[in-house]
């Protein structure tokens, strides 16, 4: 699976969630980091998960669990991750 870049429409849409207006419009939010994503996953709130190669190595079980829960998972480049932060 190819990594998504900061210009990929899915990433661009996710970046827009940094704005309150976009979160209010879509009813979605971003969770960043292991703890926040774990909490969201336990509550079955994750619809999409973006992860870097480094995150896959460190948190493979969490990513697999989120995917098994029905969320779409997408590897992303480090530049895309910076755009989402």
C-alpha atoms as a printed R data frame, in Angstrom:
   type eleno elety resid chain resno       x      y      z
1  ATOM     1    CA   UNK     A     1   0.000  0.000  0.000
2  ATOM     2    CA   UNK     A     2   1.458  3.351 -1.047
3  ATOM     3    CA   UNK     A     3   1.779  6.116  1.520
4  ATOM     4    CA   UNK     A     4  -0.527  9.094  1.159
5  ATOM     5    CA   UNK     A     5   1.104 12.507  0.813
6  ATOM     6    CA   UNK     A     6   0.110 15.918  2.159
7  ATOM     7    CA   UNK     A     7  -1.567 16.590 -1.208
8  ATOM     8    CA   UNK     A     8  -3.773 13.502 -1.197
9  ATOM     9    CA   UNK     A     9  -7.457 14.511 -0.942
10 ATOM    10    CA   UNK     A    10  -8.016 12.345  2.165
11 ATOM    11    CA   UNK     A    11  -5.161 14.055  3.980
12 ATOM    12    CA   UNK     A    12  -6.229 17.508  2.769
13 ATOM    13    CA   UNK     A    13  -9.733 16.865  4.148
14 ATOM    14    CA   UNK     A    14  -8.309 15.693  7.463
15 ATOM    15    CA   UNK     A    15  -6.073 18.777  7.730
16 ATOM    16    CA   UNK     A    16  -9.192 20.943  7.445
17 ATOM    17    CA   UNK     A    17 -10.399 19.414 10.723
18 ATOM    18    CA   UNK     A    18  -7.898 21.652 12.514
19 ATOM    19    CA   UNK     A    19 -10.501 24.401 12.041
20 ATOM    20    CA   UNK     A    20 -13.448 24.454 14.417
21 ATOM    21    CA   UNK     A    21 -15.828 25.363 11.593
22 ATOM    22    CA   UNK     A    22 -14.901 22.207  9.688
23 ATOM    23    CA   UNK     A    23 -15.279 20.029 12.799
24 ATOM    24    CA   UNK     A    24 -18.689 21.533 13.456
25 ATOM    25    CA   UNK     A    25 -19.745 21.079  9.823
26 ATOM    26    CA   UNK     A    26 -18.616 17.439  9.594
27 ATOM    27    CA   UNK     A    27 -19.061 16.275 13.174
28 ATOM    28    CA   UNK     A    28 -15.555 14.776 12.975
29 ATOM    29    CA   UNK     A    29 -12.365 15.440 14.908
30 ATOM    30    CA   UNK     A    30  -8.691 14.478 14.865
31 ATOM    31    CA   UNK     A    31  -7.089 12.434 17.615
32 ATOM    32    CA   UNK     A    32  -3.307 12.453 17.635
33 ATOM    33    CA   UNK     A    33  -0.969 10.201 19.565
34 ATOM    34    CA   UNK     A    34  -1.160  6.741 21.034
35 ATOM    35    CA   UNK     A    35  -3.304  7.571 24.072
36 ATOM    36    CA   UNK     A    36  -5.891  9.646 22.221
37 ATOM    37    CA   UNK     A    37  -6.199  7.121 19.404
38 ATOM    38    CA   UNK     A    38  -6.437  4.234 21.882
39 ATOM    39    CA   UNK     A    39  -9.269  5.961 23.729
40 ATOM    40    CA   UNK     A    40 -11.100  6.733 20.490
41 ATOM    41    CA   UNK     A    41 -10.618  3.145 19.313
42 ATOM    42    CA   UNK     A    42 -12.008  1.726 22.561
43 ATOM    43    CA   UNK     A    43 -15.058  3.921 22.109
44 ATOM    44    CA   UNK     A    44 -15.353  2.806 18.460
45 ATOM    45    CA   UNK     A    45 -15.081  6.412 17.262
46 ATOM    46    CA   UNK     A    46 -12.294  5.883 14.729
47 ATOM    47    CA   UNK     A    47 -13.409  6.103 11.102
48 ATOM    48    CA   UNK     A    48 -10.002  6.622  9.516
49 ATOM    49    CA   UNK     A    49  -6.493  6.207 10.838
50 ATOM    50    CA   UNK     A    50  -3.417  7.804  9.302
51 ATOM    51    CA   UNK     A    51  -0.042  6.432 10.407
52 ATOM    52    CA   UNK     A    52   3.617  6.775  9.509
53 ATOM    53    CA   UNK     A    53   6.033  3.890  8.974
54 ATOM    54    CA   UNK     A    54   7.537  4.648 12.390
55 ATOM    55    CA   UNK     A    55   4.106  4.492 14.055
56 ATOM    56    CA   UNK     A    56   3.420  1.164 12.355
57 ATOM    57    CA   UNK     A    57   6.583 -0.295 13.875
58 ATOM    58    CA   UNK     A    58   5.795  1.025 17.362
59 ATOM    59    CA   UNK     A    59   2.008  0.549 17.429
60 ATOM    60    CA   UNK     A    60   1.260 -2.315 15.052
61 ATOM    61    CA   UNK     A    61  -1.264 -3.902 17.444
62 ATOM    62    CA   UNK     A    62  -3.263 -0.688 17.822
63 ATOM    63    CA   UNK     A    63  -3.348 -0.102 14.062
64 ATOM    64    CA   UNK     A    64  -4.432 -3.696 13.436
65 ATOM    65    CA   UNK     A    65  -7.129 -3.367 16.105
66 ATOM    66    CA   UNK     A    66  -8.481 -0.160 14.578
67 ATOM    67    CA   UNK     A    67  -8.547 -1.773 11.139
68 ATOM    68    CA   UNK     A    68 -10.280 -4.874 12.514
69 ATOM    69    CA   UNK     A    69 -12.877 -2.532 14.026
70 ATOM    70    CA   UNK     A    70 -13.850 -1.385 10.549
71 ATOM    71    CA   UNK     A    71 -11.899  1.857 10.206
72 ATOM    72    CA   UNK     A    72  -9.981  2.667  7.061
73 ATOM    73    CA   UNK     A    73  -6.236  2.780  7.707
74 ATOM    74    CA   UNK     A    74  -3.791  4.743  5.573
75 ATOM    75    CA   UNK     A    75  -0.005  4.898  5.702
76 ATOM    76    CA   UNK     A    76   1.202  8.473  5.237
77 ATOM    77    CA   UNK     A    77   4.492 10.213  4.623
78 ATOM    78    CA   UNK     A    78   6.250 12.149  7.368
79 ATOM    79    CA   UNK     A    79   5.387 15.392  5.550
80 ATOM    80    CA   UNK     A    80   1.701 14.437  5.585
81 ATOM    81    CA   UNK     A    81   1.973 13.722  9.307
82 ATOM    82    CA   UNK     A    82   3.425 17.188  9.877
83 ATOM    83    CA   UNK     A    83   0.527 18.716  7.960
84 ATOM    84    CA   UNK     A    84  -1.897 16.882 10.259
85 ATOM    85    CA   UNK     A    85  -0.155 18.011 13.469
